[in-house]
Amino acid sequence: MAEFVEVHVTVPDRDTAERIADVVVGERLAAAAQLVAPVTSVYWWRGEINRGEEWLLFMMTTAERFDELAVAIRGLHPYEVPQIIAVPLVAGTADYLEWIRRETTPEPGV
């Protein structure tokens, strides 16, 4: 996996999106989170095609922090099977990538 990833998560509403964003950025699991809405999702669930409006979160982090980030998201997410995927960042400006690295490094003693 690439050193840096963008994590995509869909949630049912703004409150859930903001709660997840606040926690994962606050705990330095992600350097940033962007919330996008509305998005329309069409998906199979329990043998039926469903359609619904959701919020989409994009979070910037390192591949090293992905597993911890996914655990935190699962603990805050209401869905039985939440979408938590990581897309590798194949390029970025050096200063931005360094910022992601710096902001997702746990503080000493934490």
TORKOL-4160 file (C-alpha; in steps of 0.2 Angstrom, whole numbers, padded with zeros to 4 digits, m for minus):
110
<pt num="1" X="0000" Y="0000" Z="0000"/>
<pt num="2" X="0005" Y="0018" Z="m0003"/>
<pt num="3" X="0012" Y="0028" Z="0012"/>
<pt num="4" X="m0003" Y="0040" Z="0011"/>
<pt num="5" X="m0021" Y="0036" Z="0009"/>
<pt num="6" X="m0038" Y="0044" Z="0007"/>
<pt num="7" X="m0051" Y="0035" Z="0017"/>
<pt num="8" X="m0069" Y="0035" Z="0011"/>
<pt num="9" X="m0084" Y="0032" Z="0023"/>
<pt num="10" X="m0103" Y="0034" Z="0020"/>
<pt num="11" X="m0114" Y="0039" Z="0034"/>
<pt num="12" X="m0133" Y="0042" Z="0036"/>
<pt num="13" X="m0133" Y="0060" Z="0042"/>
<pt num="14" X="m0123" Y="0075" Z="0046"/>
<pt num="15" X="m0122" Y="0072" Z="0065"/>
<pt num="16" X="m0114" Y="0055" Z="0062"/>
<pt num="17" X="m0102" Y="0063" Z="0049"/>
<pt num="18" X="m0097" Y="0077" Z="0061"/>
<pt num="19" X="m0095" Y="0066" Z="0076"/>
<pt num="20" X="m0083" Y="0054" Z="0066"/>
<pt num="21" X="m0073" Y="0068" Z="0059"/>
<pt num="22" X="m0071" Y="0077" Z="0076"/>
<pt num="23" X="m0065" Y="0061" Z="0084"/>
<pt num="24" X="m0053" Y="0054" Z="0071"/>
<pt num="25" X="m0045" Y="0071" Z="0068"/>
<pt num="26" X="m0045" Y="0075" Z="0087"/>
<pt num="27" X="m0036" Y="0058" Z="0090"/>
<pt num="28" X="m0024" Y="0061" Z="0076"/>
<pt num="29" X="m0030" Y="0046" Z="0066"/>
<pt num="30" X="m0033" Y="0058" Z="0051"/>
<pt num="31" X="m0025" Y="0074" Z="0047"/>
<pt num="32" X="m0041" Y="0081" Z="0040"/>
<pt num="33" X="m0059" Y="0076" Z="0035"/>
<pt num="34" X="m0070" Y="0083" Z="0022"/>
<pt num="35" X="m0089" Y="0081" Z="0023"/>
<pt num="36" X="m0099" Y="0080" Z="0007"/>
<pt num="37" X="m0118" Y="0079" Z="0005"/>
<pt num="38" X="m0129" Y="0074" Z="m0001"/>
<pt num="39" X="m0124" Y="0059" Z="m0011"/>
<pt num="40" X="m0136" Y="0046" Z="m0017"/>
<pt num="41" X="m0131" Y="0028" Z="m0014"/>
<pt num="42" X="m0138" Y="0013" Z="m0024"/>
<pt num="43" X="m0133" Y="m0004" Z="m0016"/>
<pt num="44" X="m0138" Y="m0022" Z="m0013"/>
<pt num="45" X="m0143" Y="m0026" Z="0005"/>
<pt num="46" X="m0151" Y="m0042" Z="0011"/>
<pt num="47" X="m0156" Y="m0047" Z="m0007"/>
<pt num="48" X="m0164" Y="m0031" Z="m0012"/>
<pt num="49" X="m0158" Y="m0015" Z="m0021"/>
<pt num="50" X="m0159" Y="0000" Z="m0010"/>
<pt num="51" X="m0157" Y="0019" Z="m0013"/>
<pt num="52" X="m0154" Y="0032" Z="0000"/>
<pt num="53" X="m0146" Y="0049" Z="0003"/>
<pt num="54" X="m0130" Y="0049" Z="0013"/>
<pt num="55" X="m0115" Y="0059" Z="0018"/>
<pt num="56" X="m0098" Y="0055" Z="0012"/>
<pt num="57" X="m0082" Y="0058" Z="0022"/>
<pt num="58" X="m0065" Y="0059" Z="0014"/>
<pt num="59" X="m0051" Y="0058" Z="0027"/>
<pt num="60" X="m0032" Y="0060" Z="0024"/>
<pt num="61" X="m0020" Y="0048" Z="0034"/>
<pt num="62" X="m0005" Y="0037" Z="0033"/>
<pt num="63" X="m0007" Y="0019" Z="0028"/>
<pt num="64" X="0001" Y="0015" Z="0045"/>
<pt num="65" X="m0014" Y="0023" Z="0054"/>
<pt num="66" X="m0027" Y="0015" Z="0043"/>
<pt num="67" X="m0031" Y="0000" Z="0055"/>
<pt num="68" X="m0033" Y="0011" Z="0070"/>
<pt num="69" X="m0044" Y="0023" Z="0060"/>
<pt num="70" X="m0055" Y="0009" Z="0054"/>
<pt num="71" X="m0057" Y="0003" Z="0072"/>
<pt num="72" X="m0062" Y="0021" Z="0078"/>
<pt num="73" X="m0074" Y="0023" Z="0064"/>
<pt num="74" X="m0083" Y="0006" Z="0067"/>
<pt num="75" X="m0085" Y="0011" Z="0085"/>
<pt num="76" X="m0094" Y="0027" Z="0080"/>
<pt num="77" X="m0104" Y="0020" Z="0065"/>
<pt num="78" X="m0122" Y="0015" Z="0065"/>
<pt num="79" X="m0121" Y="0003" Z="0050"/>
<pt num="80" X="m0119" Y="m0015" Z="0052"/>
<pt num="81" X="m0107" Y="m0016" Z="0037"/>
<pt num="82" X="m0100" Y="0002" Z="0035"/>
<pt num="83" X="m0090" Y="0007" Z="0020"/>
<pt num="84" X="m0073" Y="0010" Z="0026"/>
<pt num="85" X="m0061" Y="0010" Z="0011"/>
<pt num="86" X="m0043" Y="0017" Z="0008"/>
<pt num="87" X="m0038" Y="0024" Z="m0009"/>
<pt num="88" X="m0019" Y="0026" Z="m0011"/>
<pt num="89" X="m0012" Y="0043" Z="m0014"/>
<pt num="90" X="0000" Y="0041" Z="m0029"/>
<pt num="91" X="0006" Y="0058" Z="m0028"/>
<pt num="92" X="0005" Y="0075" Z="m0019"/>
<pt num="93" X="0015" Y="0090" Z="m0015"/>
<pt num="94" X="0029" Y="0087" Z="m0003"/>
<pt num="95" X="0023" Y="0100" Z="0009"/>
<pt num="96" X="0005" Y="0093" Z="0010"/>
<pt num="97" X="0011" Y="0075" Z="0012"/>
<pt num="98" X="0023" Y="0080" Z="0026"/>
<pt num="99" X="0009" Y="0089" Z="0034"/>
<pt num="100" X="m0002" Y="0073" Z="0034"/>
<pt num="101" X="0013" Y="0063" Z="0041"/>
<pt num="102" X="0016" Y="0076" Z="0055"/>
<pt num="103" X="m0003" Y="0078" Z="0060"/>
<pt num="104" X="m0006" Y="0059" Z="0061"/>
<pt num="105" X="0010" Y="0056" Z="0072"/>
<pt num="106" X="0004" Y="0052" Z="0090"/>
<pt num="107" X="0010" Y="0065" Z="0103"/>
<pt num="108" X="0023" Y="0058" Z="0114"/>
<pt num="109" X="0016" Y="0050" Z="0130"/>
<pt num="110" X="m0001" Y="0048" Z="0122"/>
